[in-house]
Amino acid sequence: MDYMSYIRLIRSSDLTASEKITAIMIASHYDFTKKDPAWPSNKTLAKETGLSIRSVVRAKKVLTDSHYLVSHRQYNNVCLYIPTDPAAQGLRHDGDLNTHINTNINTHTNTHTNESSNEDLDIKVLSTEEYNKLSESMLW
């Protein structure tokens, strides 16, 4: 996802104005090309949005609960933020974050006979805990 896609996603959501402006400000700090997390403080976000710190904290809670934002607290009390698309996480059912998706994929087509062969593709969707654990191990 790129910056403008995320902005369009936030604009079309049913979030409140303070939640939308907080999401947009956090996204402005995120590097979508390198996928580097954003880490603005609540004070910085309050100054940039014109909201109170308490309103920013409430907005971030809603954004993380509704999966528009992944938040990870660092050892030095800094929070890292990653803008996300809740629809991309909509593959889970009944609260199971470890949903496996089996689908057929056309892996080979013989152009002379128009015959295809199919094989199953198994995809694992990471839970938030698995993602956080993986991202922790990748931080320097």
C-alpha positions in Angstrom: 0.0 0.0 0.0 1.2 3.5 -0.7 0.6 6.8 1.0 -2.3 7.9 -1.2 -4.0 4.5 -1.0 -3.9 4.8 2.8 -5.3 8.3 2.7 -8.1 7.2 0.5 -8.8 4.3 2.8 -8.9 6.6 5.8 -11.1 9.2 4.0 -13.7 6.5 3.1 -13.8 5.0 6.5 -16.4 5.6 9.2 -13.8 6.9 11.7 -14.4 10.2 13.5 -12.6 13.4 12.4 -10.0 13.2 15.2 -9.3 9.5 14.4 -8.9 10.4 10.7 -6.6 13.3 11.2 -4.5 11.3 13.7 -4.2 8.4 11.2 -3.2 10.8 8.4 -0.6 12.5 10.6 0.9 9.2 11.6 1.0 8.1 8.0 2.8 11.3 7.1 5.7 10.1 9.4 5.7 6.6 7.9 8.1 5.7 5.1 5.9 3.7 2.7 8.7 3.0 0.3 11.1 1.5 2.9 8.3 0.3 5.2 10.1 2.0 8.1 7.8 2.5 11.1 6.7 6.0 12.2 7.5 7.0 15.7 6.0 10.5 16.5 5.3 11.2 20.1 1.8 12.0 21.4 3.0 15.6 22.0 4.1 15.8 18.4 0.9 14.4 17.1 -1.1 16.7 19.3 0.8 19.7 18.0 0.4 18.6 14.3 -3.3 17.7 14.5 -4.4 20.5 16.8 -6.0 17.9 19.1 -5.3 17.4 22.8 -2.9 14.7 23.8 -5.8 12.8 25.4 -7.7 13.0 22.1 -4.7 11.7 20.2 -4.3 8.8 22.7 -8.0 7.9 22.3 -7.8 8.1 18.5 -4.7 5.8 18.4 -6.6 3.3 20.6 -9.5 3.2 18.1 -7.1 3.0 15.1 -5.2 0.0 16.6 -8.4 -1.7 17.7 -9.9 -1.3 14.2 -6.7 -2.4 12.6 -6.0 0.8 10.7 -2.7 1.0 12.6 -0.3 -1.5 14.2 1.4 -0.1 17.3 4.5 -1.6 18.9 6.1 -0.2 22.1 9.9 -0.2 22.2 12.1 -0.8 25.2 12.8 2.9 25.5 9.0 3.7 25.7 8.8 4.9 22.1 5.9 3.6 20.1 6.4 2.5 16.5 3.4 2.7 14.2 2.7 1.0 10.9 -0.4 2.1 8.9 -2.4 -1.0 7.8 -5.5 -1.9 5.8 -8.1 -3.8 7.9 -9.5 -5.4 4.8 -6.1 -7.1 4.2 -6.5 -8.6 7.7 -10.1 -9.6 7.0 -9.1 -13.1 6.1 -9.6 -14.4 9.7 -12.8 -15.9 10.9 -14.1 -16.5 14.4 -11.3 -14.5 15.9 -8.7 -17.0 14.6 -5.7 -15.0 13.4 -3.9 -18.1 12.1 -6.2 -18.8 9.3 -4.8 -20.9 6.4 -6.0 -20.2 2.9 -6.0 -23.1 0.4 -6.5 -22.1 -3.2 -5.7 -23.6 -6.6 -3.2 -21.8 -8.7 -2.4 -22.4 -12.3 1.2 -23.3 -12.2 1.9 -24.5 -15.7 0.1 -24.2 -19.0 1.0 -26.2 -22.0 0.6 -23.8 -24.9 0.4 -26.6 -27.5 -2.5 -28.5 -25.9 -4.0 -25.8 -23.7 -3.8 -28.1 -20.7 -3.3 -26.7 -17.2 -2.0 -28.3 -14.0 -3.1 -27.1 -10.6 -1.5 -27.4 -7.2 -2.6 -26.2 -3.8 -1.1 -23.0 -2.4 -0.9 -22.8 1.4 -0.7 -19.3 2.8 -0.3 -18.5 6.5 -1.6 -15.2 7.9 0.4 -14.0 10.8 -1.3 -13.0 14.0 -0.5 -9.7 15.6 1.6 -11.4 18.2 3.6 -13.3 15.5 4.0 -10.1 13.5 5.2 -8.2 16.6 7.6 -11.0 17.5 9.0 -11.0 14.0 9.3 -7.3 13.9 11.1 -7.2 17.3 13.7 -9.7 16.0 14.3 -7.5 12.9 14.8 -4.2 14.9 18.4 -3.3 15.4 
